[in-house]
Amino acid sequence: MHAVRLHAFGPAENLVIEEVPDPVPGPGQVLIDVAAAGVHVVDTRLREGPVGGPFPDPVLPMVPGREVAGAVAAVGPGTDPAWTGRRVAVHLGPGSSGGYAERAVADAAALHALPDHVAADAAVAMVGTGRTAMAVLGLAGLGPGDTALVTAAAGGMGALFVQAARAAGAAVVGLAGGPEKTAVVRRLGADAAVDYRAADWTGEVAAALGGRAPTVLFDGVGGALGRAAFDLLGGGGRVLLHGYAPGSGPTAITTGDLVDRGLTATWAIGPHAIRRLGGLRELETRALAEAAAGRLAPLVTAFPLRCAADAHAALETRATTGKVVLVP
């Protein structure tokens, strides 16, 4: 089979496609013919070199990728043979790898069976990025009285936040970089889409809201942009912090900021959120159910498997919309 391998830490071009032996499923495992594999910003950081934190350092050479969807080609010893031929999606695990390939091995216990109408790329988006979005939304408590401000609204999670906020009856302003991305945000149903590259984008947000202040901020950007978005929140508002762009750091907030304006701030990802909302598998199940019911439609940017280096470079330069996937 063909797989993308990393032999040395460094730039995106270090990802090369090679012919390697098919993996063999062990006890309790299955072999999947991969139809789509997810690319995550964490993959780019691990590719650059060991960074510490919650993810174990990769052992080289390695095949990146932790999210796949496809059909079960074979089962390992002791695995239910009924899985054979079924369409599935699976997160291989936070410290796992092997997704950037034509075939991948996964634990049968982690599989989610897919209905025929859910595309593989959408399933990959929801089993990874979607499960995180479900955790953030579960803590947000959106309702008809809310006005949501979504940073990176054309990204994988941001696009889901826009749709979910509209479905909850909230007003939504989405921030995105450039006219193409703001057009995407409008198509998602946002009441307004603002280009954060504009000199007076905060003024444009205020104008779009007609004097109202956002009650909820979904901040996955951090840095100066995240702080400027935070400053737009009205009294009693809440901010859901769920990440930050490479090099920017989390949005800087003090307890004085919160006390003075009666705000609440939540780091809305991580073990505490996962436990409160039923665990990772429950979040994956919810995310896939939302896609199957048509309530949430993930945005996807697809690259051929052989172009994994291009996918990483595009993700790092914010040249993509939605979830980035590789298609063998």
C-alpha positions in Angstrom: 0.0 0.0 0.0 1.0 3.7 -0.2 1.4 5.7 3.0 2.8 9.1 3.9 5.8 8.9 6.1 7.9 11.3 8.1 11.6 10.3 8.5 12.9 13.6 10.0 11.3 16.4 11.9 11.0 19.7 10.0 9.0 21.4 7.3 6.0 20.1 5.4 8.0 18.8 2.5 9.5 16.2 4.9 6.2 14.3 4.4 6.8 11.8 1.6 4.6 9.1 0.1 6.1 5.6 0.0 5.1 2.1 -0.7 5.0 0.1 2.6 3.7 -3.3 3.7 0.0 -3.4 4.7 -0.5 -3.2 8.4 -1.9 -6.4 10.1 -4.8 -6.2 12.5 -4.1 -7.8 15.9 -6.5 -9.3 18.4 -9.6 -7.1 18.7 -8.6 -4.9 15.8 -9.7 -4.4 12.2 -8.0 -3.4 8.9 -9.7 -0.4 7.2 -9.5 0.5 3.5 -9.2 4.3 4.1 -11.5 6.5 2.1 -10.6 9.7 4.0 -8.0 10.6 6.7 -8.1 13.7 8.8 -5.4 16.3 9.1 -5.1 18.2 12.3 -3.1 21.3 13.4 -1.6 19.0 16.0 -0.1 16.9 13.2 1.7 19.9 11.9 3.2 20.7 15.3 4.3 17.0 15.8 5.8 17.0 12.3 8.0 20.0 13.2 9.5 18.2 16.1 8.8 17.0 19.7 6.8 19.7 21.5 5.8 18.1 24.7 2.4 18.5 26.2 -0.4 16.0 26.2 0.9 14.1 23.1 3.7 11.6 23.2 6.8 12.5 21.1 6.6 10.6 17.7 9.1 7.8 17.0 10.5 8.1 13.5 9.9 7.0 10.9 6.1 7.3 11.3 2.9 7.6 9.4 0.9 10.6 10.8 -2.8 10.8 11.1 -5.3 9.9 13.9 -8.7 10.0 12.2 -9.9 7.8 9.4 -13.1 6.6 7.7 -13.6 3.8 5.2 -14.7 0.2 4.9 -13.4 -2.7 7.0 -11.3 -5.0 4.8 -10.4 -7.6 7.4 -10.6 -8.4 11.1 -8.0 -9.6 13.5 -8.2 -12.6 15.9 -11.1 -12.6 18.2 -12.8 -9.6 16.4 -16.4 -9.9 15.4 -16.4 -10.9 11.7 -19.7 -8.9 11.2 -17.5 -5.8 10.9 -16.1 -7.0 7.6 -17.3 -4.8 4.8 -19.0 -2.2 7.0 -18.4 1.5 6.6 -16.9 3.0 9.7 -15.2 6.1 11.2 -12.7 6.0 14.0 -10.4 8.1 16.0 -7.3 6.1 16.4 -6.4 7.7 19.7 -4.7 10.9 20.9 -1.2 9.3 20.8 -1.8 7.1 17.8 -0.8 7.4 14.2 -1.1 5.6 10.9 -4.0 7.5 9.2 -2.2 9.0 6.3 -2.3 5.7 4.3 -4.4 3.6 2.0 -5.0 1.1 4.9 -5.0 1.6 8.6 -5.5 -0.6 11.7 -7.9 0.4 14.5 -9.4 -1.1 17.6 -12.8 -2.6 16.9 -14.1 -1.1 20.2 -13.4 2.4 18.9 -15.4 2.0 15.6 -18.5 3.9 14.7 -20.7 2.3 12.0 -21.6 4.8 9.3 -24.9 5.1 7.5 -24.6 5.1 3.7 -25.6 8.7 3.3 -22.8 10.1 5.5 -19.7 10.7 3.3 -16.3 9.5 4.5 -14.8 13.0 4.6 -17.7 14.4 6.7 -17.4 11.4 9.0 -13.7 12.1 9.5 -14.4 15.7 10.2 -17.0 14.8 12.9 -15.2 12.0 14.6 -12.2 14.3 15.3 -12.9 18.0 15.0 -16.6 17.4 15.5 -16.2 15.7 18.9 -14.2 18.7 20.2 -16.9 21.1 18.9 -19.6 19.0 20.7 -17.6 19.5 23.9 -17.4 23.3 23.5 -21.1 23.6 22.5 -22.1 21.4 25.4 -20.5 24.0 27.8 -21.7 27.1 25.8 -25.4 26.8 26.7 -26.5 28.7 23.6 -30.1 30.0 23.4 -32.4 32.3 21.5 -31.3 35.3 23.6 -27.7 35.0 22.7 -25.5 36.8 20.2 -22.5 34.7 19.3 -19.2 36.0 18.0 -17.2 33.2 16.3 -13.5 33.5 15.5 -12.1 31.5 12.6 -15.7 30.9 11.5 -14.6 29.3 8.3 -12.5 26.7 10.1 -13.4 23.2 11.0 -14.8 24.0 14.4 -15.9 27.6 13.6 -18.2 26.4 10.8 -19.9 24.0 13.2 -20.3 26.7 15.8 -22.0 29.0 13.3 -24.5 26.4 12.3 -25.2 25.3 15.9 -25.7 28.8 17.1 -28.2 29.5 14.3 -30.0 26.3 15.1 -30.3 27.4 18.8 -31.9 30.6 17.7 -28.9 32.8 18.5 -27.7 35.7 16.3 -24.2 35.0 14.9 -21.3 37.1 13.7 -18.4 35.1 12.2 -14.9 36.4 11.8 -12.8 35.1 8.9 -9.7 36.1 6.9 -10.5 37.4 3.4 -13.5 37.8 1.1 -13.6 34.2 0.1 -13.8 32.9 3.6 -16.3 35.6 4.7 -18.5 34.5 1.8 -18.3 30.9 3.1 -19.4 32.1 6.6 -22.4 33.9 5.1 -23.4 30.7 3.3 -23.3 28.9 6.6 -26.1 31.2 7.9 -24.2 33.8 9.9 -26.1 37.1 10.3 -22.9 38.9 9.5 -19.4 37.9 8.4 -16.5 40.2 9.1 -13.0 40.1 7.7 -10.6 40.4 10.6 -7.9 41.6 8.3 -9.7 44.9 7.9 -8.3 47.8 9.8 -11.5 48.5 11.7 -13.0 45.0 11.9 -14.2 45.6 15.5 -16.1 48.6 14.3 -17.7 46.5 11.6 -18.8 43.9 14.2 -20.4 46.7 16.3 -22.1 48.1 13.2 -23.4 44.7 12.2 -24.9 44.2 15.6 -26.6 47.6 15.7 -25.5 48.5 19.1 -25.9 45.1 20.7 -22.9 43.4 22.3 -22.0 39.7 21.9 -23.1 37.5 24.8 -20.9 34.5 23.8 -17.4 34.4 22.2 -16.0 31.2 20.7 -12.3 31.9 20.7 -9.9 29.5 18.9 -7.5 32.1 17.6 -6.0 33.7 20.7 -3.4 36.4 20.6 -4.2 40.0 19.8 -7.2 39.1 17.7 -8.7 37.0 20.5 -8.2 39.8 22.9 -9.9 42.3 20.6 -12.8 39.9 20.2 -13.0 39.5 24.0 -13.1 43.2 24.5 -16.3 43.3 22.4 -18.2 41.1 24.9 -21.0 42.7 26.7 -21.4 42.7 30.5 -22.3 39.2 31.8 -21.0 37.6 28.6 -19.1 34.3 28.5 -16.1 33.2 26.5 -15.3 29.7 25.4 -11.6 29.3 24.8 -10.8 26.3 22.7 -7.4 26.9 21.1 -5.0 29.4 19.6 -3.1 29.9 16.4 0.5 28.8 16.3 2.8 31.5 17.6 0.0 33.6 19.1 -0.6 32.0 22.5 -4.0 31.9 24.3 -6.0 35.1 24.7 -4.7 37.0 27.7 -7.4 37.5 30.3 -7.1 38.6 33.9 -9.4 38.0 36.8 -9.9 41.8 36.9 -11.3 41.6 33.3 -13.8 39.1 34.4 -14.8 40.7 37.7 -15.2 44.2 36.3 -17.6 43.2 33.6 -19.2 40.1 35.2 -17.8 37.8 32.5 -17.1 34.1 32.7 -14.3 32.3 30.9 -13.9 28.6 30.3 -11.1 26.6 28.8 -13.6 24.4 26.9 -11.4 21.5 25.8 -9.5 18.9 27.8 -10.2 16.2 30.3 -12.6 18.3 32.5 -14.9 19.1 29.6 -14.7 15.5 28.3 -15.7 14.0 31.7 -18.6 16.5 32.2 -20.1 15.6 28.8 -19.9 11.8 28.9 -16.4 11.0 27.5 -14.8 11.0 24.1 -16.8 8.2 22.6 -20.1 9.9 23.6 -18.9 13.1 22.0 -18.0 11.3 18.8 -21.4 9.6 18.8 -23.2 12.9 19.2 -21.1 14.6 16.4 -21.7 11.8 13.9 -25.4 11.8 14.8 -25.6 15.5 14.1 -24.1 14.9 10.7 -26.3 11.9 9.9 -29.4 13.9 10.8 -28.3 16.8 8.6 -28.3 19.3 11.5 -24.6 20.0 11.1 -22.7 19.8 7.8 -18.9 20.0 8.3 -16.9 22.1 5.8 -14.1 20.0 4.2 -11.0 20.8 2.1 -9.7 17.7 0.5 -6.2 16.9 -0.8 -5.0 13.7 -2.5 -3.0 11.5 -0.1 0.2 12.1 -2.2 -0.2 15.8 -1.5 0.0 15.6 2.3 2.8 18.1 2.3 0.7 20.6 0.5 -2.2 20.0 2.9 0.1 20.7 5.9 1.5 23.9 4.2 -2.0 25.1 3.4 -3.2 24.5 6.9 -0.3 26.3 8.4 -0.8 29.4 6.2 -4.6 29.4 6.9 -5.3 28.8 3.2 -8.0 26.2 3.9 -11.6 26.2 4.9 -13.2 23.7 7.2 -11.6 20.4 8.1 -8.6 19.3 6.0 -8.7 15.6 4.8 -6.5 13.4 2.7 -8.2 11.1 0.1 -6.2 8.1 -1.1 
